[in-house]
């Protein structure tokens, strides 16, 4: 889980999760991001970082 603090912060969180997945020898992970901005884009999307797949939901 992450709180949205901008695109760069979010990308660091994605890389951090990919490192956890690598450490535990897992290929897929899930990330829940809370965005309190008025103009947010809620929804889900898939991110590929190397051989890792992250499913992110933004609420």
C-alpha positions as CSV (number, residue, x, y, z in Angstrom):
1,X,0.0,0.0,0.0
2,X,1.2,3.5,-0.9
3,X,-0.2,7.0,-0.6
4,X,0.2,8.9,-3.8
5,X,2.8,11.6,-3.5
6,X,3.6,12.1,-7.2
7,X,4.7,10.1,-10.1
8,X,8.3,9.7,-9.1
9,X,7.4,8.5,-5.6
10,X,5.0,6.0,-7.1
11,X,7.7,4.7,-9.5
12,X,10.1,4.2,-6.5
13,X,7.3,2.2,-4.8
14,X,6.9,0.0,-7.9
15,X,10.7,-0.7,-8.0
16,X,10.7,-1.4,-4.3
17,X,7.9,-4.0,-4.8
18,X,9.8,-5.6,-7.7
19,X,12.8,-6.0,-5.4
20,X,10.7,-7.7,-2.8
21,X,9.3,-10.0,-5.5
22,X,12.8,-10.8,-6.6
23,X,13.9,-11.5,-3.0
24,X,11.0,-13.9,-2.4
25,X,11.3,-15.5,-5.9
26,X,7.8,-14.4,-6.9
27,X,6.8,-13.2,-10.4
28,X,3.6,-11.3,-9.6
29,X,2.7,-8.7,-7.0
30,X,-0.1,-6.3,-6.1
31,X,0.1,-2.7,-5.1
32,X,-2.7,-0.6,-3.7
33,X,-2.2,3.2,-4.1
34,X,-4.4,5.8,-2.3
35,X,-4.7,9.0,-4.3
36,X,-6.5,11.9,-2.6
37,X,-6.1,14.4,-5.5
38,X,-9.2,15.8,-7.0
39,X,-8.1,15.0,-10.6
40,X,-6.9,11.5,-9.9
41,X,-7.3,8.6,-12.4
42,X,-8.7,5.7,-10.4
43,X,-8.5,2.2,-11.8
44,X,-6.2,-0.7,-12.3
45,X,-3.3,-1.3,-14.6
46,X,-0.5,-3.8,-15.1
47,X,3.2,-2.8,-14.9
48,X,6.1,-4.9,-16.2
49,X,9.5,-4.4,-14.5
50,X,11.9,-6.8,-16.0
51,X,10.5,-10.3,-15.4
52,X,8.1,-9.1,-12.7
53,X,4.4,-8.2,-13.1
54,X,2.7,-5.7,-10.8
55,X,-1.0,-5.2,-10.7
56,X,-1.7,-1.7,-9.3
57,X,-5.1,-0.4,-8.2
58,X,-5.4,3.3,-7.6
59,X,-8.3,4.4,-5.4
